[in-house]
Each structure stands twice: as structure tokens, then as C-alpha cells.
Amino acid sequence: EVQLVESGGGLVKPGGSLRLSCAGSGFIFNSFGMTWVRQAPGKGLEWVATISSGGRNIYYADSLKGRFTISRDNAKNSLFLQMNSLTAEDTAIYYCARGYSAGWPDINFDYWGQGTLVTVSS
Amino acid sequence: QSVLTQPPSVSGAPGQRVTISCTGTSSNIGAGYYVYWYQQVPGAAPQVVIYGNSIRPSGVPDRFSGSKSGTSASLAITGLQAEDEADYYCQTYDRSLTGWVFGGGTKLTVL
């Protein structure tokens, strides 16, 4: 059974940093691209970042302006999101999702974790 | 403002048919990229109900169907059931943004 489990969320002050983790199991982790998607309270889904299976290709949403860094450790079946210079607008549930590609860049986010809540507030 | 435009809400009585539209541009849906549809019930993570424009994953009832034409896509749900009440999102790739995009979401209410 495919499982994705996020961790690392919490309360952080504006301007602070946080590192999210996502542990994958039940599939060959290094065969799939991985993605972070976030959802602000009461709002819709927003794509954040995607990393290819080997970690060589990385893509970010323009709105992040270089504050976020996605990475992965295939030896540990783990995905990460380093978030810096956080503002209240970054408050959201952060989901990691597995990307099943029918052919780049057609990616289906076929499995999702339960999400981890990040709250940016003083 | 989402790159993909969806109606904020739709509703229907049990047993009826509803459709949810997703309007894009020549940089995303119109460029030929696949459209995906996700269902999100309150308090839960999204799950895919349609991939590759019109393919249902195993376990998704055949009451759900997807289609795509030009710069738009649609999700249709027939024989509405109470359990279908959820938020629905379309998603695809945008070559101008060089990234993946979601619609703003549509809240389906079963009356």
C-alpha cells in the first residue's frame, strides 16, 4: 500500500524558517517524481514545487520567489521542503504527492499524504 | 485568480446529472496537456477521480466521466449521490508558467 506521511509543520513567526518532510513507503520511491501542494485555510489547491525521480530536475511556482527549496533523499525514501522568510500568506496545509507521469510534463498526482499544517503568526 | 477557471459551486438533487467546467488557455489545456480531476471531501486530502482527460482510476464509480475540447475540460457526474458532495479541482500543466496549475475548485452540493 502506497503511503505518504508528512511531518514538520507547526507554528512559526513571520520571517522564520521551517523544514517539512514526507516519508514514502509501499512503492519504489526513486522511480517517481514528487510534488508539494499547499492549501490555505478555506482556499483551493496551489502547486508549490516538483522534483524529478532522481532529483536532477526541479520546478517551483513563481510566487515563491526563491524562498522554498525542494529536495529528496532516495536512500531514505524521503522528500523535503525547506521554507524560508515565511509570511502569513504561507499559512496552509502542505501536502506531498506522488507524481505518476504518462509522459513529461503530464503528471497525475495519484497519491497524497494527509498533509501537515504550517501556521505563520506572531 | 487561478489560471484554470471553474464555477465556484454547482448543485443537484440525488439521481441528477451535474457537470463542472474547467476553462484554460492555449498555454495549458489548449496546448494538448492532459487534464486531471480531484475530489476533496472536507478534512481529507484530494484524490484523483479522472486522469488523462477521461480515464477513471480503479475504484472510482463509472458515474464519473471526463472530457476535453479545445481549451476546456469538463467533469460529469451522473446519478448524484450524497457521498459525491465535495470540492472538485481540475489540474494540468502550463507551458508559459513552466509549472502545474489547479483550477480554483468547485463545491458540489447534493440537495
Boltz contact constraints between the chains, C-beta under 6 A:
constraints:
  - contact:
      token1: [A, 44]
      token2: [B, 104]
      max_distance: 6.0
  - contact:
      token1: [A, 44]
      token2: [B, 105]
      max_distance: 6.0
  - contact:
      token1: [A, 45]
      token2: [B, 89]
      max_distance: 6.0
  - contact:
      token1: [A, 45]
      token2: [B, 102]
      max_distance: 6.0
  - contact:
      token1: [A, 47]
      token2: [B, 100]
      max_distance: 6.0
  - contact:
      token1: [A, 59]
      token2: [B, 99]
      max_distance: 6.0
  - contact:
      token1: [A, 61]
      token2: [B, 99]
      max_distance: 6.0
  - contact:
      token1: [A, 95]
      token2: [B, 45]
      max_distance: 6.0
  - contact:
      token1: [A, 105]
      token2: [B, 93]
      max_distance: 6.0
  - contact:
      token1: [A, 106]
      token2: [B, 33]
      max_distance: 6.0
  - contact:
      token1: [A, 106]
      token2: [B, 34]
      max_distance: 6.0
  - contact:
      token1: [A, 108]
      token2: [B, 36]
      max_distance: 6.0
  - contact:
      token1: [A, 108]
      token2: [B, 51]
      max_distance: 6.0
  - contact:
      token1: [A, 110]
      token2: [B, 48]
      max_distance: 6.0
  - contact:
      token1: [A, 112]
      token2: [B, 45]
      max_distance: 6.0
  - contact:
      token1: [A, 112]
      token2: [B, 46]
      max_distance: 6.0
  - contact:
      token1: [A, 114]
      token2: [B, 45]
      max_distance: 6.0
  - contact:
      token1: [A, 115]
      token2: [B, 45]
      max_distance: 6.0
